[in-house]
Amino acid sequence: MGAAIVAAVTNLAPIAVLSFNRPHYLEPVLASLAAQKGIEQRAIHFFQDGAVNRYSGKRWAEDADVEACADLCRRFFPRGALHVSPDNIGICENFRRAEQVMFETIDAPVAYFFEDDMVVSRHYLETLDRLYLQIGHVDRIGYFAAYGQHRLSSTERTARRRELSQLHHMWAFGLKREHWRDMQRMLAPYYALVCRSDYRDRPHEAVRP
């Protein structure tokens, strides 16, 4: 696979990083992203949640921790776009606005999403790019990631490092735009239950199938 092809995918895959109130987790994650080959060629967006919930008025974080996370984003990626929510909107709405920026505002065919608690290897983005080149045309695959089968021993992971398997967790993943668009109709009932209210007070029984 030629470097020029991988570079073309790199330019098509913006990065979204979601953050809340854990700067001690976020810092090593951002450091690992900053160390990725070709990171300077990518658009990177940070979605920082707020401290006091918009709907319930409950405080879920200290202002100092929220600002510390925003400062880390500015320090590691001074040219990145920082989307700061003035209120706490919860992980569901924060993810949703990140997806809307990636697939509506930017209109990217694929985007990569990271939370604040998974440090990635030096070649993680390159591996996501290569995965996308293999599965980008496969309609039945919408999400993909490269963290491997984490329940296996290190010896087994090494032996099976070239295998593809079913994705079980949404960790440091890629998502294709067309798949995201197709999901919106199916997700509408869930958003109606969860959005525009404090995420921590979501109706669990109604959400469960």
C-alpha contacts under 8 A as a table, 3 or more apart, distances in Angstrom:
res1	aa1	res2	aa2	distance
1	M	5	I	7.11
1	M	6	V	7.59
2	G	5	I	5.45
2	G	6	V	6.65
3	A	6	V	5.12
3	A	7	A	6.06
4	A	7	A	5.00
4	A	8	A	6.24
5	I	8	A	5.09
5	I	9	V	6.54
6	V	9	V	5.16
6	V	10	T	6.23
6	V	126	E	7.59
6	V	129	D	6.36
6	V	130	R	6.83
6	V	133	L	8.00
7	A	10	T	4.88
7	A	11	N	6.46
8	A	11	N	5.36
8	A	12	L	6.65
9	V	12	L	5.04
9	V	13	A	6.36
9	V	129	D	6.05
9	V	132	Y	7.99
9	V	133	L	7.61
10	T	13	A	5.42
10	T	14	P	7.88
10	T	38	G	7.84
10	T	41	Q	7.37
10	T	42	R	6.65
10	T	129	D	6.56
11	N	14	P	7.33
11	N	41	Q	6.59
11	N	42	R	5.96
12	L	108	A	6.34
12	L	109	P	6.86
12	L	110	V	6.74
12	L	111	A	7.73
13	A	42	R	7.13
13	A	43	A	7.83
13	A	108	A	6.81
13	A	109	P	7.50
13	A	110	V	5.42
13	A	111	A	4.70
13	A	112	Y	6.47
14	P	42	R	5.78
14	P	43	A	4.84
14	P	44	I	5.80
14	P	45	H	7.76
14	P	102	M	7.21
14	P	108	A	7.34
14	P	110	V	7.60
14	P	111	A	5.16
14	P	112	Y	6.33
15	I	42	R	7.25
15	I	43	A	6.27
15	I	44	I	4.64
15	I	45	H	6.08
15	I	111	A	5.96
15	I	112	Y	4.83
15	I	113	F	5.94
15	I	114	F	7.64
16	A	44	I	6.00
16	A	45	H	4.87
16	A	46	F	5.83
16	A	47	F	7.23
16	A	98	A	6.49
16	A	102	M	7.73
16	A	111	A	7.48
16	A	112	Y	6.19
16	A	113	F	4.83
16	A	114	F	6.19
17	V	44	I	7.68
17	V	45	H	6.26
17	V	46	F	4.81
17	V	47	F	6.13
17	V	113	F	5.98
17	V	114	F	4.75
17	V	115	E	5.67
17	V	116	D	7.35
18	L	46	F	6.00
18	L	47	F	4.87
18	L	48	Q	6.20
18	L	49	D	7.94
18	L	94	N	7.31
18	L	95	F	7.25
18	L	98	A	7.92
18	L	113	F	7.75
18	L	114	F	6.29
18	L	115	E	4.89
18	L	116	D	6.51
19	S	22	R	7.59
19	S	26	L	7.37
19	S	46	F	7.32
19	S	47	F	6.11
19	S	48	Q	4.90
19	S	49	D	6.34
19	S	69	C	6.96
19	S	115	E	6.42
19	S	116	D	5.79
20	F	48	Q	5.74
20	F	49	D	5.02
20	F	50	G	6.93
20	F	66	V	6.06
20	F	69	C	7.13
21	N	61	A	6.22
21	N	62	E	7.47
21	N	65	D	5.07
21	N	66	V	4.92
21	N	69	C	6.64
22	R	25	Y	5.44
22	R	26	L	6.15
22	R	65	D	6.66
22	R	66	V	7.77
22	R	69	C	6.99
22	R	116	D	7.43
23	P	26	L	4.79
23	P	27	E	5.88
23	P	65	D	6.54
23	P	66	V	7.88
23	P	68	A	6.15
23	P	69	C	4.98
23	P	72	L	7.52
24	H	27	E	5.82
24	H	28	P	7.58
25	Y	28	P	6.27
25	Y	29	V	6.82
25	Y	116	D	5.95
25	Y	117	D	5.51
26	L	29	V	5.16
26	L	30	L	6.15
26	L	69	C	6.97
26	L	72	L	7.82
26	L	116	D	4.64
26	L	117	D	6.42
27	E	30	L	5.26
27	E	31	A	6.15
27	E	69	C	8.00
27	E	72	L	6.55
28	P	31	A	4.88
28	P	32	S	6.13
28	P	119	V	6.32
29	V	32	S	5.17
29	V	33	L	6.36
29	V	116	D	6.28
29	V	117	D	6.64
29	V	118	M	6.10
29	V	119	V	4.56
29	V	120	V	7.01
30	L	33	L	5.00
30	L	34	A	6.02
30	L	72	L	7.88
30	L	73	C	7.44
30	L	76	F	6.67
30	L	119	V	7.97
31	A	34	A	5.06
31	A	35	A	6.32
31	A	76	F	7.09
32	S	35	A	5.21
32	S	36	Q	6.82
32	S	119	V	5.97
32	S	120	V	5.79
32	S	121	S	6.85
32	S	122	R	6.83
33	L	36	Q	5.39
33	L	39	I	7.42
33	L	120	V	7.15
33	L	122	R	7.88
34	A	39	I	6.51
34	A	76	F	6.75
34	A	77	F	7.60
35	A	39	I	7.51
35	A	122	R	6.29
36	Q	39	I	5.48
36	Q	122	R	5.30
36	Q	123	H	6.37
36	Q	124	Y	7.41
36	Q	125	L	6.76
37	K	122	R	7.35
37	K	123	H	7.15
37	K	125	L	7.88
37	K	126	E	7.49
38	G	41	Q	5.59
38	G	42	R	7.38
39	I	42	R	5.50
43	A	80	G	6.89
44	I	77	F	8.00
44	I	80	G	5.20
44	I	81	A	6.44
45	H	80	G	5.74
45	H	81	A	4.69
45	H	82	L	5.93
45	H	83	H	7.23
46	F	73	C	7.06
46	F	80	G	7.36
46	F	81	A	6.16
46	F	82	L	4.78
46	F	83	H	5.77
46	F	84	V	7.92
47	F	82	L	6.38
47	F	83	H	4.87
47	F	84	V	6.08
47	F	85	S	7.62
47	F	94	N	6.77
47	F	98	A	6.63
48	Q	66	V	7.60
48	Q	69	C	7.67
48	Q	70	A	6.73
48	Q	82	L	7.37
48	Q	83	H	6.09
48	Q	84	V	4.75
48	Q	85	S	6.10
48	Q	94	N	7.87
49	D	66	V	7.51
49	D	84	V	6.34
49	D	85	S	5.20
49	D	86	P	7.54
49	D	87	D	6.88
49	D	88	N	5.43
49	D	89	I	6.54
49	D	90	G	7.10
49	D	94	N	6.76
50	G	53	N	7.42
50	G	61	A	7.69
50	G	63	D	7.92
50	G	66	V	6.62
50	G	84	V	7.31
50	G	85	S	5.43
50	G	86	P	5.51
50	G	87	D	4.39
50	G	88	N	3.99
50	G	89	I	7.07
51	A	59	R	5.76
51	A	60	W	5.48
51	A	61	A	4.62
51	A	62	E	6.22
51	A	63	D	6.08
51	A	66	V	6.83
51	A	87	D	6.09
51	A	88	N	5.10
52	V	57	G	5.86
52	V	58	K	5.53
52	V	59	R	4.17
52	V	60	W	5.96
52	V	61	A	7.09
52	V	87	D	5.48
52	V	88	N	5.04
53	N	56	S	5.65
53	N	57	G	4.95
53	N	58	K	5.32
53	N	59	R	6.18
53	N	60	W	7.12
53	N	87	D	5.66
53	N	88	N	4.13
53	N	89	I	5.99
53	N	90	G	7.78
53	N	198	D	6.46
54	R	57	G	5.93
54	R	87	D	5.25
54	R	88	N	5.68
54	R	89	I	6.16
54	R	197	S	7.88
54	R	198	D	7.50
55	Y	196	R	6.72
55	Y	197	S	5.33
55	Y	198	D	5.76
56	S	197	S	7.10
56	S	198	D	5.86
59	R	62	E	7.80
60	W	88	N	7.65
61	A	65	D	7.10
61	A	66	V	7.13
62	E	65	D	5.45
62	E	66	V	6.57
63	D	66	V	5.16
63	D	67	E	6.13
64	A	67	E	5.19
64	A	68	A	5.99
65	D	68	A	4.97
65	D	69	C	6.33
66	V	69	C	5.30
66	V	70	A	6.52
67	E	70	A	5.01
67	E	71	D	6.08
68	A	71	D	5.00
68	A	72	L	6.26
69	C	72	L	5.13
69	C	73	C	6.50
70	A	73	C	5.18
70	A	74	R	6.40
70	A	82	L	7.59
70	A	84	V	7.86
71	D	74	R	5.06
71	D	75	R	6.08
72	L	75	R	4.99
72	L	76	F	6.09
73	C	76	F	5.47
73	C	77	F	5.74
73	C	78	P	7.28
73	C	80	G	7.72
73	C	82	L	7.48
74	R	77	F	5.34
74	R	78	P	4.65
74	R	79	R	7.71
74	R	80	G	7.28
74	R	82	L	7.74
75	R	78	P	5.73
77	F	80	G	5.20
85	S	88	N	6.84
85	S	89	I	7.60
89	I	92	C	7.81
89	I	93	E	5.88
89	I	94	N	6.45
89	I	198	D	7.07
89	I	199	Y	7.38
90	G	93	E	5.81
90	G	94	N	6.09
90	G	198	D	6.95
90	G	199	Y	5.38
90	G	200	R	7.76
91	I	94	N	4.98
91	I	95	F	5.92
91	I	199	Y	7.38
92	C	95	F	5.29
92	C	96	R	6.12
92	C	194	V	7.63
92	C	195	C	7.30
92	C	199	Y	7.27
93	E	96	R	4.82
93	E	97	R	6.11
93	E	195	C	6.39
94	N	97	R	5.37
94	N	98	A	6.31
95	F	98	A	5.05
95	F	99	E	6.21
96	R	99	E	5.13
96	R	100	Q	6.18
97	R	100	Q	4.93
97	R	101	V	6.19
98	A	101	V	5.24
98	A	102	M	6.26
99	E	102	M	5.06
99	E	103	F	5.91
99	E	104	E	7.82
100	Q	103	F	5.29
100	Q	104	E	5.11
100	Q	105	T	6.62
101	V	104	E	5.54
101	V	105	T	4.69
101	V	106	I	6.01
101	V	107	D	7.81
102	M	105	T	6.19
102	M	106	I	5.21
102	M	107	D	6.07
102	M	108	A	5.96
102	M	111	A	6.49
103	F	106	I	5.87
103	F	107	D	4.30
103	F	108	A	5.41
103	F	109	P	7.22
103	F	110	V	7.88
103	F	111	A	7.95
103	F	177	R	5.76
103	F	180	W	7.99
104	E	107	D	4.79
104	E	108	A	7.85
107	D	177	R	7.73
108	A	111	A	6.60
108	A	177	R	6.75
109	P	176	K	5.94
109	P	177	R	4.98
109	P	178	E	7.32
110	V	174	G	6.84
110	V	175	L	5.67
110	V	176	K	4.36
110	V	177	R	5.51
111	A	174	G	5.64
111	A	175	L	5.64
111	A	176	K	6.68
111	A	177	R	7.69
112	Y	172	A	7.04
112	Y	173	F	5.66
112	Y	174	G	4.33
112	Y	175	L	6.44
113	F	172	A	5.59
113	F	173	F	5.48
113	F	174	G	6.28
113	F	175	L	7.82
114	F	118	M	7.77
114	F	171	W	6.88
114	F	172	A	4.58
114	F	173	F	6.89
115	E	118	M	6.96
115	E	171	W	7.47
115	E	172	A	6.95
118	M	171	W	7.42
118	M	172	A	7.24
120	V	124	Y	6.06
121	S	124	Y	5.33
122	R	125	L	7.90
123	H	126	E	5.27
123	H	127	T	6.12
124	Y	127	T	5.09
124	Y	128	L	6.29
124	Y	146	A	6.86
125	L	128	L	4.99
125	L	129	D	6.17
126	E	129	D	5.02
126	E	130	R	6.27
127	T	130	R	5.05
127	T	131	L	6.12
127	T	146	A	6.67
128	L	131	L	4.99
128	L	132	Y	6.13
128	L	144	F	7.74
128	L	145	A	6.53
128	L	146	A	6.33
128	L	174	G	7.06
129	D	132	Y	5.14
129	D	133	L	6.33
130	R	133	L	5.09
130	R	134	Q	6.50
131	L	134	Q	5.13
131	L	135	I	6.22
131	L	136	G	7.98
131	L	144	F	7.64
132	Y	135	I	5.13
132	Y	136	G	4.96
132	Y	144	F	7.92
133	L	136	G	5.59
134	Q	137	H	7.60
135	I	138	V	5.15
135	I	141	I	6.90
136	G	139	D	7.82
136	G	141	I	7.92
136	G	176	K	7.72
138	V	141	I	5.78
139	D	142	G	7.19
139	D	179	H	7.96
141	I	144	F	7.52
142	G	175	L	5.70
142	G	176	K	5.40
142	G	179	H	5.26
142	G	180	W	7.60
143	Y	167	L	7.70
143	Y	173	F	6.70
143	Y	174	G	5.62
143	Y	175	L	4.68
143	Y	176	K	6.77
144	F	167	L	6.78
144	F	173	F	5.55
144	F	174	G	5.15
144	F	175	L	6.66
145	A	148	G	7.84
145	A	167	L	7.28
145	A	170	M	7.95
145	A	171	W	7.05
145	A	172	A	6.31
145	A	173	F	4.43
145	A	174	G	6.03
146	A	172	A	7.82
146	A	173	F	7.50
147	Y	150	H	7.08
147	Y	171	W	7.67
147	Y	172	A	7.75
148	G	157	R	7.14
148	G	161	R	7.17
149	Q	152	L	5.93
149	Q	157	R	6.64
149	Q	165	S	7.78
150	H	153	S	7.81
150	H	157	R	7.71
152	L	155	T	7.97
152	L	156	E	5.88
152	L	157	R	5.95
153	S	156	E	5.20
153	S	157	R	6.14
154	S	157	R	5.04
154	S	158	T	6.15
155	T	158	T	5.25
155	T	159	A	6.30
156	E	159	A	5.05
156	E	160	R	6.12
157	R	160	R	5.17
157	R	161	R	5.59
158	T	161	R	5.08
160	R	163	E	5.51
167	L	170	M	7.67
170	M	173	F	6.13
175	L	179	H	7.45
175	L	180	W	7.20
176	K	179	H	5.44
176	K	180	W	6.35
177	R	180	W	5.02
177	R	181	R	6.18
178	E	181	R	5.06
178	E	182	D	6.20
179	H	182	D	5.11
179	H	183	M	6.30
180	W	183	M	5.16
180	W	184	Q	6.64
181	R	184	Q	5.55
182	D	185	R	6.78
182	D	186	M	7.87
183	M	186	M	5.33
183	M	187	L	6.08
184	Q	187	L	5.02
184	Q	188	A	6.04
185	R	188	A	5.35
186	M	189	P	7.02
187	L	190	Y	5.26
187	L	191	Y	6.24
188	A	191	Y	5.13
188	A	192	A	6.14
189	P	192	A	5.03
189	P	193	L	6.49
190	Y	193	L	5.22
190	Y	194	V	6.20
190	Y	207	V	6.60
191	Y	194	V	5.10
191	Y	195	C	5.21
192	A	195	C	6.00
193	L	202	R	7.24
193	L	203	P	7.16
193	L	206	A	7.72
193	L	207	V	7.23
194	V	197	S	6.29
194	V	198	D	7.83
194	V	199	Y	6.32
194	V	202	R	5.64
194	V	203	P	7.52
195	C	198	D	7.78
195	C	199	Y	7.33
197	S	201	D	7.44
197	S	202	R	7.32
198	D	201	D	5.41
198	D	202	R	6.72
199	Y	202	R	5.18
203	P	206	A	5.47
203	P	207	V	6.26
204	H	207	V	5.10
204	H	208	R	6.22
205	E	208	R	5.29
206	A	209	P	7.60
